[in-house]
Amino acid sequence: MIKKFGILANPAKHSLSPVMFNAAFKATGIDAGYGIFETPENQLASFMEYVKHEPISGLSVSLPYKEVVIEYLNQVDDDVKKIGACNTVLNKGGLLYGFNTDYKGSNIALKNIVGDLKDKKIVIIGAGGAARAIAYGVLKEGANVHICNRTKSRADSIAIEFAEMFSSEIHSASLNDLRTGDILIHTTSLWTKEKGSKTAYNLPPKFCTPEYVENFDIVMDISYKTLDNPLISAAKKMKKHIITGDKMLFYQAIEQFKIWTGKEAPALVMKEALNRSLV
Ligand code: ATR
């Protein structure tokens, strides 16, 4: 029987995971397909029941469900417990297991450019599930972190929780109280939600302004929907090192494939499929 996998998110139609995973299944001869499960919030509970019974063998989880999905899982690993967010679900005989490959993907994407992350000063914009995973990953490597978020209380929660787990520094701030550092990482859903909105592009937020971007050597944006968003454009003009969202997507997907199939991922095939679909 063909195994089913897919992405749970809202919106989800823009996802490039299907092209990567369908190419990977084909290349490895695995009889499986990967689809899109764009699910409104009021249908999340029934969707998770459907996953168990259909059955859907595995899910990638993206915004806004990385945190809330945990309550529908039977078991989560230590990383998910500590991060408080899950981006990978494995269905084994109707029991749902949660993992987090985001932090592994972001660490590889960062280390490929930066090398050692120890003692680097990293400013993270946003405090959702992706920000949690990235902060956890870089703190594990000994970096110092500042989380800036529109809703400051969410940034405060991450700082308080992670300060208990790691010896390096973690602070929180509001979105208008931007701090400086070596690396700037943008994780909000702003570009995903605002695609096509002239307002968003004509009036870029403060963290995209040349005066602010100037403070950093490296700029990373986890959104891959529009590679040329206002932040990446500003960073490019200023000749900063740039890490675009497709890098984290790719490396975290390699880890997801291993969790779902128990096999090494066909990395080159997945990279080529991803590159063909990037805009
Ligand atoms: P994910 O789990 O994928 O990270 P999320 O939990 O929905 O998704 O988090 C989205 C992030 O984008 C949050 O940091 C959110 O800020 P709030 O905590 O204040 O909601 C941020 N975000 C979304 N829209 C935004 C906007 N228009 N301006 C600034 N931040 C925004």
py3Dmol code that shows the C-alpha trace and the ligand (Angstrom):
import py3Dmol

protein = """\
ATOM      1  CA  MET A   1       0.000   0.000   0.000  1.00  0.00           C
ATOM      2  CA  ILE A   2       1.286   3.449  -0.870  1.00  0.00           C
ATOM      3  CA  LYS A   3       2.388   5.347   2.240  1.00  0.00           C
ATOM      4  CA  LYS A   4       1.100   8.875   2.688  1.00  0.00           C
ATOM      5  CA  PHE A   5       3.020  11.847   4.069  1.00  0.00           C
ATOM      6  CA  GLY A   6       2.365  15.581   3.982  1.00  0.00           C
ATOM      7  CA  ILE A   7       2.660  19.048   5.409  1.00  0.00           C
ATOM      8  CA  LEU A   8       0.259  20.369   8.031  1.00  0.00           C
ATOM      9  CA  ALA A   9       0.141  24.181   7.977  1.00  0.00           C
ATOM     10  CA  ASN A  10      -2.112  27.132   7.236  1.00  0.00           C
ATOM     11  CA  PRO A  11      -1.357  28.481   4.676  1.00  0.00           C
ATOM     12  CA  ALA A  12       0.419  25.469   3.181  1.00  0.00           C
ATOM     13  CA  LYS A  13      -0.028  25.678  -0.577  1.00  0.00           C
ATOM     14  CA  HIS A  14       3.279  27.524  -1.036  1.00  0.00           C
ATOM     15  CA  SER A  15       5.258  24.679   0.561  1.00  0.00           C
ATOM     16  CA  LEU A  16       8.227  23.272  -1.337  1.00  0.00           C
ATOM     17  CA  SER A  17       8.351  20.127   0.808  1.00  0.00           C
ATOM     18  CA  PRO A  18       6.228  18.103  -1.678  1.00  0.00           C
ATOM     19  CA  VAL A  19       8.720  18.537  -4.532  1.00  0.00           C
ATOM     20  CA  MET A  20      11.636  17.511  -2.307  1.00  0.00           C
ATOM     21  CA  PHE A  21      10.002  14.475  -0.714  1.00  0.00           C
ATOM     22  CA  ASN A  22       8.259  13.168  -3.823  1.00  0.00           C
ATOM     23  CA  ALA A  23      11.605  13.304  -5.656  1.00  0.00           C
ATOM     24  CA  ALA A  24      13.259  11.541  -2.692  1.00  0.00           C
ATOM     25  CA  PHE A  25      10.661   8.728  -2.578  1.00  0.00           C
ATOM     26  CA  LYS A  26      10.981   8.192  -6.324  1.00  0.00           C
ATOM     27  CA  ALA A  27      14.784   8.114  -6.210  1.00  0.00           C
ATOM     28  CA  THR A  28      14.872   5.602  -3.347  1.00  0.00           C
ATOM     29  CA  GLY A  29      12.085   3.394  -4.760  1.00  0.00           C
ATOM     30  CA  ILE A  30       9.874   3.961  -1.710  1.00  0.00           C
ATOM     31  CA  ASP A  31       6.166   3.562  -2.567  1.00  0.00           C
ATOM     32  CA  ALA A  32       4.994   6.805  -0.964  1.00  0.00           C
ATOM     33  CA  GLY A  33       3.497  10.190  -1.792  1.00  0.00           C
ATOM     34  CA  TYR A  34       3.742  13.567  -0.044  1.00  0.00           C
ATOM     35  CA  GLY A  35       0.844  16.024  -0.150  1.00  0.00           C
ATOM     36  CA  ILE A  36      -0.426  19.281   1.299  1.00  0.00           C
ATOM     37  CA  PHE A  37      -2.812  19.404   4.255  1.00  0.00           C
ATOM     38  CA  GLU A  38      -3.837  23.042   4.527  1.00  0.00           C
ATOM     39  CA  THR A  39      -5.924  22.923   7.678  1.00  0.00           C
ATOM     40  CA  PRO A  40      -7.884  25.728   9.365  1.00  0.00           C
ATOM     41  CA  GLU A  41      -7.489  25.959  13.133  1.00  0.00           C
ATOM     42  CA  ASN A  42     -11.051  24.797  13.882  1.00  0.00           C
ATOM     43  CA  GLN A  43     -10.362  21.554  11.973  1.00  0.00           C
ATOM     44  CA  LEU A  44      -7.017  20.715  13.584  1.00  0.00           C
ATOM     45  CA  ALA A  45      -8.417  18.231  16.130  1.00  0.00           C
ATOM     46  CA  SER A  46     -10.405  16.286  13.527  1.00  0.00           C
ATOM     47  CA  PHE A  47      -7.467  16.363  11.130  1.00  0.00           C
ATOM     48  CA  MET A  48      -5.171  14.787  13.746  1.00  0.00           C
ATOM     49  CA  GLU A  49      -7.737  11.985  14.235  1.00  0.00           C
ATOM     50  CA  TYR A  50      -7.833  11.504  10.462  1.00  0.00           C
ATOM     51  CA  VAL A  51      -4.005  11.202  10.440  1.00  0.00           C
ATOM     52  CA  LYS A  52      -4.193   8.263  12.865  1.00  0.00           C
ATOM     53  CA  HIS A  53      -6.910   6.379  11.052  1.00  0.00           C
ATOM     54  CA  GLU A  54      -6.298   7.145   7.374  1.00  0.00           C
ATOM     55  CA  PRO A  55      -3.386   6.442   8.112  1.00  0.00           C
ATOM     56  CA  ILE A  56      -0.937   9.223   7.249  1.00  0.00           C
ATOM     57  CA  SER A  57       2.564   7.855   7.985  1.00  0.00           C
ATOM     58  CA  GLY A  58       4.267  11.178   8.704  1.00  0.00           C
ATOM     59  CA  LEU A  59       3.732  14.926   8.847  1.00  0.00           C
ATOM     60  CA  SER A  60       5.883  17.977   8.478  1.00  0.00           C
ATOM     61  CA  VAL A  61       4.367  20.669  10.706  1.00  0.00           C
ATOM     62  CA  SER A  62       4.672  24.363   9.956  1.00  0.00           C
ATOM     63  CA  LEU A  63       3.125  27.623  11.071  1.00  0.00           C
ATOM     64  CA  PRO A  64       0.998  28.178  13.039  1.00  0.00           C
ATOM     65  CA  TYR A  65       0.880  24.615  14.433  1.00  0.00           C
ATOM     66  CA  LYS A  66       4.404  23.799  15.647  1.00  0.00           C
ATOM     67  CA  GLU A  67       3.520  24.388  19.297  1.00  0.00           C
ATOM     68  CA  VAL A  68      -0.155  23.421  19.448  1.00  0.00           C
ATOM     69  CA  VAL A  69       0.325  20.111  17.590  1.00  0.00           C
ATOM     70  CA  ILE A  70       2.126  18.678  20.645  1.00  0.00           C
ATOM     71  CA  GLU A  71      -1.139  18.190  22.529  1.00  0.00           C
ATOM     72  CA  TYR A  72      -2.319  15.731  19.849  1.00  0.00           C
ATOM     73  CA  LEU A  73       0.791  13.501  20.040  1.00  0.00           C
ATOM     74  CA  ASN A  74       1.242  10.309  22.063  1.00  0.00           C
ATOM     75  CA  GLN A  75       4.942  10.832  22.712  1.00  0.00           C
ATOM     76  CA  VAL A  76       7.568  13.492  21.986  1.00  0.00           C
ATOM     77  CA  ASP A  77      11.350  13.289  22.175  1.00  0.00           C
ATOM     78  CA  ASP A  78      13.552  15.275  24.549  1.00  0.00           C
ATOM     79  CA  ASP A  79      14.226  18.061  22.014  1.00  0.00           C
ATOM     80  CA  VAL A  80      10.503  18.677  21.491  1.00  0.00           C
ATOM     81  CA  LYS A  81       9.962  18.754  25.257  1.00  0.00           C
ATOM     82  CA  LYS A  82      12.706  21.328  25.728  1.00  0.00           C
ATOM     83  CA  ILE A  83      11.931  23.434  22.657  1.00  0.00           C
ATOM     84  CA  GLY A  84       8.173  23.355  23.161  1.00  0.00           C
ATOM     85  CA  ALA A  85       7.656  22.929  19.406  1.00  0.00           C
ATOM     86  CA  CYS A  86       7.418  20.003  17.004  1.00  0.00           C
ATOM     87  CA  ASN A  87       7.902  20.065  13.217  1.00  0.00           C
ATOM     88  CA  THR A  88       7.963  16.315  12.498  1.00  0.00           C
ATOM     89  CA  VAL A  89       5.345  13.672  13.286  1.00  0.00           C
ATOM     90  CA  LEU A  90       5.776   9.916  12.784  1.00  0.00           C
ATOM     91  CA  ASN A  91       2.698   7.654  12.844  1.00  0.00           C
ATOM     92  CA  LYS A  92       3.530   4.138  14.071  1.00  0.00           C
ATOM     93  CA  GLY A  93       0.451   1.940  14.189  1.00  0.00           C
ATOM     94  CA  GLY A  94      -1.863   4.799  15.124  1.00  0.00           C
ATOM     95  CA  LEU A  95       0.453   6.267  17.768  1.00  0.00           C
ATOM     96  CA  LEU A  96       1.869   9.696  16.942  1.00  0.00           C
ATOM     97  CA  TYR A  97       5.498  10.542  17.831  1.00  0.00           C
ATOM     98  CA  GLY A  98       6.908  14.089  17.705  1.00  0.00           C
ATOM     99  CA  PHE A  99      10.424  15.260  16.776  1.00  0.00           C
ATOM    100  CA  ASN A 100      12.103  18.559  15.993  1.00  0.00           C
ATOM    101  CA  THR A 101      14.431  18.719  12.995  1.00  0.00           C
ATOM    102  CA  ASP A 102      14.221  22.525  12.659  1.00  0.00           C
ATOM    103  CA  TYR A 103      17.025  23.218  15.096  1.00  0.00           C
ATOM    104  CA  LYS A 104      19.295  20.709  13.372  1.00  0.00           C
ATOM    105  CA  GLY A 105      18.535  22.281   9.979  1.00  0.00           C
ATOM    106  CA  SER A 106      19.144  25.831  11.160  1.00  0.00           C
ATOM    107  CA  ASN A 107      22.368  24.862  12.932  1.00  0.00           C
ATOM    108  CA  ILE A 108      23.755  23.215   9.785  1.00  0.00           C
ATOM    109  CA  ALA A 109      22.696  26.195   7.622  1.00  0.00           C
ATOM    110  CA  LEU A 110      24.404  28.593  10.060  1.00  0.00           C
ATOM    111  CA  LYS A 111      27.548  26.541  10.647  1.00  0.00           C
ATOM    112  CA  ASN A 112      28.124  26.147   6.897  1.00  0.00           C
ATOM    113  CA  ILE A 113      28.647  29.932   6.760  1.00  0.00           C
ATOM    114  CA  VAL A 114      29.747  30.895  10.276  1.00  0.00           C
ATOM    115  CA  GLY A 115      31.732  27.857  11.392  1.00  0.00           C
ATOM    116  CA  ASP A 116      31.797  27.824  15.182  1.00  0.00           C
ATOM    117  CA  LEU A 117      28.738  29.445  16.800  1.00  0.00           C
ATOM    118  CA  LYS A 118      30.278  29.628  20.282  1.00  0.00           C
ATOM    119  CA  ASP A 119      30.042  33.131  21.802  1.00  0.00           C
ATOM    120  CA  LYS A 120      28.396  34.552  18.660  1.00  0.00           C
ATOM    121  CA  LYS A 121      25.778  37.209  19.413  1.00  0.00           C
ATOM    122  CA  ILE A 122      22.555  36.263  17.657  1.00  0.00           C
ATOM    123  CA  VAL A 123      19.398  38.374  17.384  1.00  0.00           C
ATOM    124  CA  ILE A 124      16.256  36.398  16.570  1.00  0.00           C
ATOM    125  CA  ILE A 125      13.170  38.251  15.315  1.00  0.00           C
ATOM    126  CA  GLY A 126       9.973  36.393  16.250  1.00  0.00           C
ATOM    127  CA  ALA A 127       9.010  34.040  19.061  1.00  0.00           C
ATOM    128  CA  GLY A 128       6.958  31.279  17.422  1.00  0.00           C
ATOM    129  CA  GLY A 129       7.818  27.612  17.121  1.00  0.00           C
ATOM    130  CA  ALA A 130      10.560  28.183  14.555  1.00  0.00           C
ATOM    131  CA  ALA A 131      12.229  30.842  16.721  1.00  0.00           C
ATOM    132  CA  ARG A 132      12.150  28.490  19.698  1.00  0.00           C
ATOM    133  CA  ALA A 133      13.891  25.754  17.727  1.00  0.00           C
ATOM    134  CA  ILE A 134      16.541  28.073  16.300  1.00  0.00           C
ATOM    135  CA  ALA A 135      17.258  29.622  19.715  1.00  0.00           C
ATOM    136  CA  TYR A 136      17.575  26.143  21.242  1.00  0.00           C
ATOM    137  CA  GLY A 137      19.965  25.034  18.492  1.00  0.00           C
ATOM    138  CA  VAL A 138      22.331  27.987  18.741  1.00  0.00           C
ATOM    139  CA  LEU A 139      22.256  28.020  22.562  1.00  0.00           C
ATOM    140  CA  LYS A 140      23.291  24.354  22.453  1.00  0.00           C
ATOM    141  CA  GLU A 141      26.341  25.523  20.453  1.00  0.00           C
ATOM    142  CA  GLY A 142      27.214  28.181  23.047  1.00  0.00           C
ATOM    143  CA  ALA A 143      25.920  31.286  21.236  1.00  0.00           C
ATOM    144  CA  ASN A 144      24.327  34.230  23.075  1.00  0.00           C
ATOM    145  CA  VAL A 145      20.770  35.059  22.022  1.00  0.00           C
ATOM    146  CA  HIS A 146      18.449  38.066  22.016  1.00  0.00           C
ATOM    147  CA  ILE A 147      14.823  37.364  21.048  1.00  0.00           C
ATOM    148  CA  CYS A 148      12.792  40.356  19.789  1.00  0.00           C
ATOM    149  CA  ASN A 149       9.058  39.877  19.251  1.00  0.00           C
ATOM    150  CA  ARG A 150       5.912  41.929  18.616  1.00  0.00           C
ATOM    151  CA  THR A 151       4.259  40.234  21.604  1.00  0.00           C
ATOM    152  CA  LYS A 152       7.063  40.627  24.117  1.00  0.00           C
ATOM    153  CA  SER A 153       5.580  38.157  26.601  1.00  0.00           C
ATOM    154  CA  ARG A 154       6.229  35.303  24.116  1.00  0.00           C
ATOM    155  CA  ALA A 155       9.897  36.313  23.853  1.00  0.00           C
ATOM    156  CA  ASP A 156      10.055  36.569  27.666  1.00  0.00           C
ATOM    157  CA  SER A 157       8.743  33.009  28.030  1.00  0.00           C
ATOM    158  CA  ILE A 158      11.434  31.606  25.735  1.00  0.00           C
ATOM    159  CA  ALA A 159      14.162  33.546  27.571  1.00  0.00           C
ATOM    160  CA  ILE A 160      12.976  32.333  30.972  1.00  0.00           C
ATOM    161  CA  GLU A 161      12.624  28.683  29.890  1.00  0.00           C
ATOM    162  CA  PHE A 162      15.949  28.491  28.051  1.00  0.00           C
ATOM    163  CA  ALA A 163      17.906  30.399  30.720  1.00  0.00           C
ATOM    164  CA  GLU A 164      17.280  27.400  32.968  1.00  0.00           C
ATOM    165  CA  MET A 165      18.663  24.956  30.379  1.00  0.00           C
ATOM    166  CA  PHE A 166      21.763  26.711  29.041  1.00  0.00           C
ATOM    167  CA  SER A 167      24.702  28.582  30.541  1.00  0.00           C
ATOM    168  CA  SER A 168      25.065  31.082  27.655  1.00  0.00           C
ATOM    169  CA  GLU A 169      23.034  34.294  27.732  1.00  0.00           C
ATOM    170  CA  ILE A 170      19.467  34.650  26.500  1.00  0.00           C
ATOM    171  CA  HIS A 171      17.481  37.914  26.640  1.00  0.00           C
ATOM    172  CA  SER A 172      14.122  39.128  25.360  1.00  0.00           C
ATOM    173  CA  ALA A 173      12.943  42.435  23.908  1.00  0.00           C
ATOM    174  CA  SER A 174      10.011  43.932  22.028  1.00  0.00           C
ATOM    175  CA  LEU A 175      10.080  44.308  18.241  1.00  0.00           C
ATOM    176  CA  ASN A 176      10.780  48.050  18.491  1.00  0.00           C
ATOM    177  CA  ASP A 177      13.610  47.529  20.952  1.00  0.00           C
ATOM    178  CA  LEU A 178      15.967  45.837  18.498  1.00  0.00           C
ATOM    179  CA  ARG A 179      19.358  44.687  19.784  1.00  0.00           C
ATOM    180  CA  THR A 180      22.597  44.319  17.841  1.00  0.00           C
ATOM    181  CA  GLY A 181      24.899  41.340  17.278  1.00  0.00           C
ATOM    182  CA  ASP A 182      26.869  39.219  14.790  1.00  0.00           C
ATOM    183  CA  ILE A 183      23.969  37.362  13.201  1.00  0.00           C
ATOM    184  CA  LEU A 184      20.365  38.498  12.555  1.00  0.00           C
ATOM    185  CA  ILE A 185      17.756  35.756  12.076  1.00  0.00           C
ATOM    186  CA  HIS A 186      14.211  36.608  10.965  1.00  0.00           C
ATOM    187  CA  THR A 187      11.579  33.942  11.764  1.00  0.00           C
ATOM    188  CA  THR A 188       8.163  35.674  11.687  1.00  0.00           C
ATOM    189  CA  SER A 189       5.349  34.779   9.290  1.00  0.00           C
ATOM    190  CA  LEU A 190       5.329  38.340   7.943  1.00  0.00           C
ATOM    191  CA  TRP A 191       6.373  37.480   4.360  1.00  0.00           C
ATOM    192  CA  THR A 192       4.183  34.385   4.239  1.00  0.00           C
ATOM    193  CA  LYS A 193       1.101  36.274   5.311  1.00  0.00           C
ATOM    194  CA  GLU A 194       1.775  39.495   3.475  1.00  0.00           C
ATOM    195  CA  LYS A 195       2.742  38.175   0.056  1.00  0.00           C
ATOM    196  CA  GLY A 196       1.540  40.588  -2.586  1.00  0.00           C
ATOM    197  CA  SER A 197       0.690  43.225  -0.008  1.00  0.00           C
ATOM    198  CA  LYS A 198       2.145  46.490  -1.240  1.00  0.00           C
ATOM    199  CA  THR A 199       1.916  47.899   2.281  1.00  0.00           C
ATOM    200  CA  ALA A 200       4.331  45.341   3.672  1.00  0.00           C
ATOM    201  CA  TYR A 201       6.882  45.974   0.937  1.00  0.00           C
ATOM    202  CA  ASN A 202       6.531  49.762   0.764  1.00  0.00           C
ATOM    203  CA  LEU A 203       6.908  50.127   4.484  1.00  0.00           C
ATOM    204  CA  PRO A 204       9.456  47.541   5.566  1.00  0.00           C
ATOM    205  CA  PRO A 205       9.675  46.999   9.313  1.00  0.00           C
ATOM    206  CA  LYS A 206      12.499  48.596  11.286  1.00  0.00           C
ATOM    207  CA  PHE A 207      14.554  45.394  11.305  1.00  0.00           C
ATOM    208  CA  CYS A 208      14.866  45.639   7.505  1.00  0.00           C
ATOM    209  CA  THR A 209      16.260  49.177   7.438  1.00  0.00           C
ATOM    210  CA  PRO A 210      19.885  49.722   6.322  1.00  0.00           C
ATOM    211  CA  GLU A 211      20.671  51.442   9.651  1.00  0.00           C
ATOM    212  CA  TYR A 212      19.685  48.314  11.529  1.00  0.00           C
ATOM    213  CA  VAL A 213      21.000  45.645   9.130  1.00  0.00           C
ATOM    214  CA  GLU A 214      24.367  47.456   9.209  1.00  0.00           C
ATOM    215  CA  ASN A 215      24.873  46.117  12.750  1.00  0.00           C
ATOM    216  CA  PHE A 216      25.294  42.504  11.565  1.00  0.00           C
ATOM    217  CA  ASP A 217      27.761  40.439   9.519  1.00  0.00           C
ATOM    218  CA  ILE A 218      25.299  37.698   8.608  1.00  0.00           C
ATOM    219  CA  VAL A 219      21.551  37.863   7.894  1.00  0.00           C
ATOM    220  CA  MET A 220      19.368  34.750   7.812  1.00  0.00           C
ATOM    221  CA  ASP A 221      15.669  34.603   6.917  1.00  0.00           C
ATOM    222  CA  ILE A 222      13.799  31.342   7.338  1.00  0.00           C
ATOM    223  CA  SER A 223      11.057  32.196   4.852  1.00  0.00           C
ATOM    224  CA  TYR A 224      11.657  30.693   1.412  1.00  0.00           C
ATOM    225  CA  LYS A 225       8.381  31.785  -0.125  1.00  0.00           C
ATOM    226  CA  THR A 226       9.934  34.987  -1.405  1.00  0.00           C
ATOM    227  CA  LEU A 227      13.693  34.759  -1.374  1.00  0.00           C
ATOM    228  CA  ASP A 228      13.950  38.420  -2.239  1.00  0.00           C
ATOM    229  CA  ASN A 229      11.964  39.804   0.681  1.00  0.00           C
ATOM    230  CA  PRO A 230      12.687  43.293   2.109  1.00  0.00           C
ATOM    231  CA  LEU A 231      15.195  41.983   4.671  1.00  0.00           C
ATOM    232  CA  ILE A 232      17.159  39.871   2.194  1.00  0.00           C
ATOM    233  CA  SER A 233      17.094  42.747  -0.320  1.00  0.00           C
ATOM    234  CA  ALA A 234      18.480  45.195   2.251  1.00  0.00           C
ATOM    235  CA  ALA A 235      21.174  42.715   3.319  1.00  0.00           C
ATOM    236  CA  LYS A 236      22.152  42.009  -0.299  1.00  0.00           C
ATOM    237  CA  LYS A 237      22.530  45.712  -1.061  1.00  0.00           C
ATOM    238  CA  MET A 238      24.801  46.015   1.958  1.00  0.00           C
ATOM    239  CA  LYS A 239      26.878  43.014   0.821  1.00  0.00           C
ATOM    240  CA  LYS A 240      26.169  41.035   3.980  1.00  0.00           C
ATOM    241  CA  HIS A 241      26.496  37.256   4.104  1.00  0.00           C
ATOM    242  CA  ILE A 242      22.986  35.948   3.473  1.00  0.00           C
ATOM    243  CA  ILE A 243      21.394  32.647   4.473  1.00  0.00           C
ATOM    244  CA  THR A 244      18.049  32.182   2.709  1.00  0.00           C
ATOM    245  CA  GLY A 245      15.178  30.053   4.004  1.00  0.00           C
ATOM    246  CA  ASP A 246      15.684  27.201   1.551  1.00  0.00           C
ATOM    247  CA  LYS A 247      18.883  26.184   3.414  1.00  0.00           C
ATOM    248  CA  MET A 248      17.154  25.447   6.722  1.00  0.00           C
ATOM    249  CA  LEU A 249      14.248  23.831   4.849  1.00  0.00           C
ATOM    250  CA  PHE A 250      16.623  21.510   3.008  1.00  0.00           C
ATOM    251  CA  TYR A 251      18.709  20.400   5.990  1.00  0.00           C
ATOM    252  CA  GLN A 252      15.716  19.841   8.258  1.00  0.00           C
ATOM    253  CA  ALA A 253      14.040  17.795   5.480  1.00  0.00           C
ATOM    254  CA  ILE A 254      17.079  15.485   5.256  1.00  0.00           C
ATOM    255  CA  GLU A 255      16.550  14.698   8.958  1.00  0.00           C
ATOM    256  CA  GLN A 256      12.788  14.200   8.476  1.00  0.00           C
ATOM    257  CA  PHE A 257      13.365  11.663   5.715  1.00  0.00           C
ATOM    258  CA  LYS A 258      15.585   9.609   8.072  1.00  0.00           C
ATOM    259  CA  ILE A 259      12.949   9.675  10.827  1.00  0.00           C
ATOM    260  CA  TRP A 260      10.141   8.560   8.497  1.00  0.00           C
ATOM    261  CA  THR A 261      11.993   5.891   6.489  1.00  0.00           C
ATOM    262  CA  GLY A 262      14.992   4.850   8.620  1.00  0.00           C
ATOM    263  CA  LYS A 263      17.128   5.446   5.508  1.00  0.00           C
ATOM    264  CA  GLU A 264      19.659   8.080   4.480  1.00  0.00           C
ATOM    265  CA  ALA A 265      18.034  10.798   2.375  1.00  0.00           C
ATOM    266  CA  PRO A 266      19.032  11.199  -1.294  1.00  0.00           C
ATOM    267  CA  ALA A 267      20.359  14.686  -0.580  1.00  0.00           C
ATOM    268  CA  LEU A 268      21.445  15.617  -4.092  1.00  0.00           C
ATOM    269  CA  VAL A 269      18.100  14.621  -5.619  1.00  0.00           C
ATOM    270  CA  MET A 270      16.251  16.632  -2.968  1.00  0.00           C
ATOM    271  CA  LYS A 271      18.475  19.678  -3.437  1.00  0.00           C
ATOM    272  CA  GLU A 272      18.022  19.640  -7.216  1.00  0.00           C
ATOM    273  CA  ALA A 273      14.231  19.299  -6.864  1.00  0.00           C
ATOM    274  CA  LEU A 274      14.185  22.187  -4.384  1.00  0.00           C
ATOM    275  CA  ASN A 275      16.397  24.422  -6.508  1.00  0.00           C
ATOM    276  CA  ARG A 276      14.181  23.893  -9.557  1.00  0.00           C
ATOM    277  CA  SER A 277      11.173  25.175  -7.590  1.00  0.00           C
ATOM    278  CA  LEU A 278      12.685  28.197  -5.871  1.00  0.00           C
ATOM    279  CA  VAL A 279      11.492  31.634  -7.004  1.00  0.00           C
TER     280      VAL A 279
END
"""
ligand_1 = """\
31
ATR
P 5.847 29.399 13.826
O 5.471 28.388 14.845
O 5.986 28.791 12.453
O 7.082 30.180 14.170
P 3.842 31.218 14.900
O 3.857 30.514 16.200
O 2.519 31.569 14.299
O 4.592 30.396 13.744
O 4.753 32.514 15.062
C 4.749 33.506 14.128
C 5.692 34.636 14.546
O 5.525 35.696 13.595
C 5.416 35.249 15.913
O 6.637 35.690 16.486
C 4.518 36.438 15.557
O 4.540 37.492 16.496
P 3.480 37.490 17.727
O 4.026 36.534 18.742
O 3.466 38.891 18.191
O 2.153 37.038 17.138
C 5.224 36.900 14.292
N 4.391 37.763 13.447
C 3.339 37.396 12.695
N 2.817 38.455 12.037
C 3.574 39.536 12.396
C 3.561 40.921 12.061
N 2.646 41.435 11.223
N 4.493 41.725 12.624
C 5.413 41.224 13.476
N 5.487 39.926 13.844
C 4.580 39.083 13.313
"""
view = py3Dmol.view(width=600, height=400)
view.addModel(protein, "pdb")
view.setStyle({"model": 0}, {"cartoon": {"style": "trace"}})
view.addModel(ligand_1, "xyz")
view.setStyle({"model": 1}, {"stick": {}})
view.zoomTo()
view.show()
